[in-house]
C-alpha cells in the first residue's frame, strides 16, 4: 500500500513568530529573533546571544497545576500543537483514535529540569529533588503530552538525532500514513535548551557565533565569508499530516503534499559534516518523490553558519543538482530564528511549505560578504515574492552525521 500524505494544519512557536502567519511575515521581512540572552546567568557566559521566544509567560497559557507537570519544551509543543489542530479543524471520532499518533523530535528534551536536578543534588546537597523530575525531563515527555491532550492512541514516538530530529519525525510520520499504518499524525519537534550548563557546553565546543559588534541580531551569517558559527534557539513547530483521501473527503484545507523523504548517515565523523552523506539523502529524497533536480524550485538549507557546514552543504547541493544547483534559490532562515536543534527541521520545513503556499522565498539575512566557496543563489538579505514554486526541499544535517531531507509539492487531486 502507498497512499499520498498531505499537510492540513500548521503550528509554530518560535523566536521570529508565535503563529504561522507572524512567523512567515517576519521571515519575509528579514526580521531577526536573535539578541542578548535574557537570563540570570547571562553574565557568566562568554557567548551571550541566543534566539529566544520573546515575551513568553507560561502562566498565560497553562494553569499552575498544569505547569507543575510540563517542562518548557513540552509547553512549546502543546502551544504549537493547539495551533495546528485548530488550523486543521481536526476532529477525530472514537474509532479513529487508534489510527492517529504523534511523532516528535528533540535534542535534549527537558534540559532545564535535568540541570536543576544536578544543581540541587551536587551543589546544594538537597536530599530530595522534585518528584516529577524524571517525567518532566524525559525526551518523550512532549510527544506523550500531545498524545494525552488529543487522546491519540496510535504510535507515540520521539526521535533524537540532534539537528535532524524533527525532520526525521515528520518523514517517518509520513511513511506511517503512506504505508497504511495510520491515517492522521501530529509531527514536528520542540526544543528548550538555553540553560547555563548547555550554553557553557556549546561554548566549549567552539561552534557558537561571535556577537556581531554592531548589532547582536546580525550575529548569524550563513554562507558569508565572515560567518563565525551558529546561534542556539528555542521553540517548536507541529504539523498535522493526513491521508490525502481522508483530507479531501472532509474538505480540509491542504497546504501541500509531502512528496519525498529520506535520511542517511555520513558514517564519517561525529561533528564534521560530509558532503557525500548529504548528497545521498538529497538524491534518495528526490527518488522517493519521483522528481528530478530541476523539479525543485526552492531549498531551505540547513545553513548553520559554521565554517565547514556551509561549504559541505554547498558541495552536496552541487553534487546532487548538477548545473541546476546554480539556478535554484537556496536560503537559510537560521539567520533569523537561530538553530533550534531538535526542532529545527520542523521549523524550516514549515518555512518551506509556507514559501510554497505564498509563492515567496525568505532571505538569508546578514549575507553581505559572500564566501567564494559558497557560490549558489542564497537569496541574500531580501526575500522574493511572486515566485513560481511547485516543489520545495528542506535539508537537515546533524551532528553524528544524521541527515534528513524533506520535499513538499503543491497538491493536485488528480
C-alpha positions in Angstrom: 0.0 0.0 0.0 1.2 3.5 -0.8 -1.0 6.5 0.0 -0.5 10.2 -0.6 0.2 12.3 2.5 -0.8 15.9 2.9 -0.3 18.7 5.4 -3.6 20.2 6.7 -2.5 22.1 9.9 0.4 24.2 11.0 1.5 25.5 14.3 4.7 27.3 15.4 6.1 29.0 18.5 9.4 30.5 17.7 11.9 33.4 18.1 10.5 35.1 15.0 6.8 34.3 15.3 4.3 32.8 17.7 2.0 31.5 14.9 2.5 30.6 11.3 1.3 33.9 9.8 3.6 36.0 12.1 6.4 33.6 11.6 6.4 33.8 7.8 5.7 37.5 7.6 8.8 38.1 9.8 10.9 35.8 7.8 10.0 37.6 4.6 10.7 40.9 6.3 14.2 39.7 7.3 13.4 40.2 10.9 15.9 38.6 13.3 14.9 36.9 16.5 18.5 36.8 17.7 19.6 39.0 20.6 21.2 39.1 24.0 20.1 36.1 26.1 17.7 37.2 28.8 18.6 35.1 31.8 20.0 35.5 35.3 23.2 33.6 34.3 24.0 35.6 31.1 26.9 37.4 32.7 28.6 34.1 33.4 28.8 33.3 29.7 31.4 34.2 27.1 28.8 34.0 24.3 25.7 35.9 25.3 23.5 35.8 22.3 20.6 33.4 21.5 17.3 33.2 19.8 14.6 33.1 22.5 10.8 33.0 22.2 10.1 36.7 23.0 7.9 37.7 26.0 6.9 34.2 26.9 5.0 33.8 30.2 3.9 30.2 30.8 1.1 31.3 33.1 -0.6 33.0 30.1 -1.0 29.5 28.6 -1.2 27.0 31.4 -2.7 26.7 34.9 -0.4 26.5 37.9 -1.3 22.8 38.3 -0.6 22.0 34.7 2.7 23.8 34.8 3.9 21.6 37.7 3.9 18.7 35.3 5.1 20.1 32.0 8.6 21.3 31.1 9.4 24.3 28.9 9.9 22.2 25.8 6.6 20.4 26.4 4.9 23.7 26.9 6.2 24.9 23.5 5.0 21.7 21.8 1.5 21.9 23.3 1.1 25.5 22.2 2.2 24.8 18.7 0.0 21.6 18.5 -3.0 23.6 19.7 -2.5 26.0 16.7 -2.0 23.1 14.3 -5.0 21.1 15.4 -7.3 24.2 15.3 -5.8 25.2 11.9 -6.6 21.8 10.5 -10.1 21.8 12.1 -9.2 18.3 13.1 -11.9 16.3 14.9 -11.4 12.6 15.4 -14.2 10.1 16.1 -13.6 7.5 18.8 -12.9 4.8 16.3 -10.3 6.9 14.5 -8.1 7.5 17.6 -6.2 4.2 17.3 -5.1 5.2 13.8 -3.8 8.7 14.9 -0.5 9.3 16.6 2.4 11.6 17.4 6.0 11.6 16.1 8.2 14.3 17.7 11.8 15.3 17.6 14.0 16.8 20.3 17.7 17.0 21.0 17.8 17.3 24.8 14.2 17.2 26.0 13.7 18.6 29.4 17.1 20.2 29.7 16.3 22.7 32.4 14.8 20.1 34.7 17.8 17.9 34.4 20.2 20.8 35.0 18.2 21.9 38.0 18.3 18.4 39.5 22.1 18.3 39.2 22.4 21.6 40.9 20.1 20.6 43.8 22.0 17.3 44.3 25.6 18.2 43.7 25.8 21.9 44.7 23.0 22.4 47.2 23.2 18.8 48.6 19.4 18.7 48.7 18.4 15.1 49.7 15.2 15.0 47.7 14.6 16.7 44.4 11.3 17.3 42.6 9.3 14.1 42.5 8.3 14.7 38.8 11.9 15.3 37.6 12.1 12.2 35.6 8.7 12.8 33.9 9.5 16.4 33.2 12.9 15.7 31.8 12.4 12.7 29.7 12.8 13.2 25.9 9.4 11.7 25.1 7.5 14.0 27.5 6.4 16.4 24.8 5.1 13.6 22.5 3.3 12.0 25.4 1.6 15.2 26.4 0.4 15.6 22.9 -0.9 12.1 22.8 -2.8 12.7 26.1 -4.1 16.1 25.1 -5.8 14.7 21.9 -6.4 11.1 23.1 -4.3 9.8 20.2 -3.9 6.0 20.6 -1.6 5.2 17.7 2.2 5.3 17.7 3.8 7.8 20.1 7.5 8.0 19.2 10.3 10.5 19.9 13.3 10.9 17.7 16.6 12.3 19.0 19.1 12.7 16.2 20.4 16.2 17.1 19.6 18.7 14.4 17.7 16.3 12.1 15.4 15.0 14.9 12.1 16.7 13.8 12.8 16.3 10.1 13.1 12.6 10.7 9.9 12.7 12.9 8.0 14.3 10.0 9.4 11.9 7.4 8.7 8.8 9.4 5.2 10.0 10.3 4.6 10.5 6.6 5.8 6.9 5.9 3.4 5.7 8.7 0.5 7.1 6.8 1.8 6.3 3.4 2.1 2.6 4.1 -1.3 2.3 5.8 -0.4 2.1 9.5 -2.1 5.4 10.4 -4.5 8.0 8.9 -3.5 11.1 10.9 -0.3 12.1 12.6 0.9 15.1 14.6 4.6 15.5 13.7 7.3 18.1 14.5 9.7 19.0 17.2 10.4 21.1 20.3 13.5 22.4 22.0 14.3 24.5 25.0 18.0 24.1 25.8 19.0 27.7 26.6 20.3 26.8 30.1 23.5 27.8 31.8 25.2 24.4 31.6 24.2 23.7 28.0 25.3 27.2 26.8 28.7 26.6 28.5 29.0 23.2 26.9 28.4 24.7 23.5 30.9 27.4 24.2 33.4 24.7 24.9 32.7 23.1 21.6 33.6 26.4 19.9 30.9 26.3 17.3 28.8 29.3 18.6 28.8 32.5 16.7 30.6 35.5 18.0 28.4 38.5 18.7 28.3 41.0 15.9 29.9 44.1 17.3 27.5 46.5 15.6 24.2 44.5 16.0 23.6 41.3 18.1 20.7 40.5 15.8 23.2 40.2 12.9 25.4 37.6 14.5 24.3 34.5 12.5 25.7 34.8 8.9 25.1 31.7 6.9 27.3 31.3 3.7 29.1 34.6 4.5 32.8 34.9 4.4 32.8 36.5 7.9 30.5 33.8 9.5 31.7 32.6 12.9 29.2 29.9 13.9 25.6 29.0 14.9 23.3 30.7 17.3 21.3 28.5 19.6 17.5 28.9 19.7 14.3 27.5 21.2 10.8 26.9 20.1 8.5 24.3 18.5 6.7 23.5 15.2 4.0 20.9 14.7 2.3 19.8 11.5 -0.9 17.8 11.0 -0.4 15.1 8.4 -3.3 13.2 6.9 -4.0 10.6 4.3 -4.9 12.7 1.3 -8.2 10.9 0.6 -9.4 11.5 4.1 -8.4 15.1 3.9 -10.3 15.6 0.6 -13.4 13.8 1.9 -13.7 16.1 4.9 -13.0 19.2 2.9 -9.8 20.1 4.7 -7.6 23.0 3.5 -4.4 21.3 2.2 -1.2 23.3 2.4 1.0 20.8 0.4 1.7 17.2 -0.2 4.8 15.6 1.3 6.3 14.1 -1.9 9.6 12.8 -0.8 11.8 12.0 2.2 14.9 10.1 3.1 17.7 10.0 5.7 21.3 8.9 5.6 24.3 8.6 7.7 27.7 10.2 6.9 29.4 7.4 8.8 32.4 9.7 8.7 32.9 11.9 11.7 30.9 12.7 14.9 31.0 16.5 14.3 32.4 17.2 10.8 29.7 17.2 8.1 30.4 15.2 5.0 29.0 16.2 1.6 28.8 12.6 0.3 26.3 11.6 3.0 24.2 14.7 2.5 24.2 14.1 -1.2 22.8 10.6 -0.7 20.0 11.9 1.4 19.1 14.6 -1.2 19.2 12.1 -4.1 17.2 9.5 -2.3 14.5 12.0 -1.3 14.3 13.1 -5.0 14.0 9.5 -6.0 11.3 8.9 -3.3 9.4 11.9 -4.8 9.8 10.7 -8.4 11.4 14.0 -9.2 14.5 15.4 -11.0 16.6 18.2 -9.6 15.0 20.7 -11.9 11.6 20.0 -10.3 12.7 21.7 -7.1 12.2 25.4 -7.1 13.5 26.4 -3.6 15.7 24.8 -1.0 15.6 25.7 2.7 19.1 24.9 3.6 20.5 23.6 6.9 22.8 26.6 6.7 24.1 26.8 10.3 26.8 29.4 9.5 29.6 27.1 10.7 32.8 27.3 8.7 32.7 23.7 7.5 29.0 23.1 7.5 28.1 25.7 4.9 30.8 24.6 2.5 29.9 20.9 2.7 26.2 21.6 2.2 27.1 23.8 -0.9 29.1 20.9 -2.2 26.3 18.4 -1.6 23.7 20.6 -3.4 26.1 20.9 -6.3 26.8 17.2 -6.5 23.1 16.3 -6.3 21.7 19.0 -8.5 24.4 19.5 -11.1 24.0 22.7 -13.2 20.5 23.3 -11.7 22.2 24.0 -8.4 23.1 27.4 -9.7 19.5 28.1 -10.7 17.6 27.1 -7.7 17.2 29.6 -4.8 18.7 28.4 -1.5 18.2 30.3 1.8 19.0 29.7 5.4 16.3 31.0 7.7 18.5 30.2 10.7 20.0 33.6 10.1 16.7 34.8 11.7 15.4 32.2 14.0 18.7 30.6 15.0 19.3 26.9 15.4 16.5 25.2 17.3 18.4 21.9 17.3 15.8 19.1 17.6 13.0 21.5 16.5 14.9 23.0 13.6 13.9 20.5 10.9 10.2 21.1 11.6 10.5 24.9 11.8 12.4 25.0 8.5 10.2 22.6 6.7 7.3 24.7 7.8 9.1 27.8 6.3 9.5 25.9 3.0 5.8 24.8 3.0 4.7 28.4 3.7 7.0 29.6 0.9 5.2 27.2 -1.4 1.8 28.4 -0.3 2.7 32.1 -0.7 4.9 31.9 -3.8 7.5 33.7 -1.8 11.1 32.9 -0.8 12.5 34.1 2.6 16.0 35.5 2.5 19.4 34.6 4.1 20.0 37.8 6.0 23.4 39.2 7.1 24.9 37.9 3.8 27.0 40.9 2.8 30.3 39.3 2.2 29.8 36.0 0.3 32.2 33.2 0.8 33.8 32.3 -2.6 33.4 28.6 -1.7 29.6 29.2 -1.2 28.7 30.3 -4.6 25.0 29.4 -5.0 22.0 31.7 -5.1 21.4 32.2 -1.3 18.7 34.9 -1.7 20.9 37.5 0.1 19.2 39.9 2.6 15.9 40.4 0.7 13.1 37.9 0.2 11.5 37.3 -3.2 7.7 37.4 -3.9 5.6 36.3 -6.8 7.9 33.4 -7.5 6.6 30.3 -9.3 7.0 27.5 -6.9 5.7 23.9 -7.4 8.1 21.9 -5.2 10.4 22.8 -2.3 13.1 21.0 -0.3 14.3 21.3 3.3 17.7 20.0 4.4 18.5 18.9 8.0 22.1 17.7 8.6 23.1 16.8 12.2 26.0 16.1 14.5 26.6 12.4 14.4 26.2 12.5 10.6 22.5 12.0 10.6 21.0 13.6 7.5 17.3 14.1 6.6 15.7 15.7 3.5 12.0 16.5 3.0 10.3 17.5 -0.2 6.8 19.1 -0.4 4.8 20.0 -3.5 1.6 21.6 -4.5 -1.3 19.2 -4.0 -3.2 18.1 -7.1 -6.3 15.9 -6.6 -5.6 14.0 -9.7 
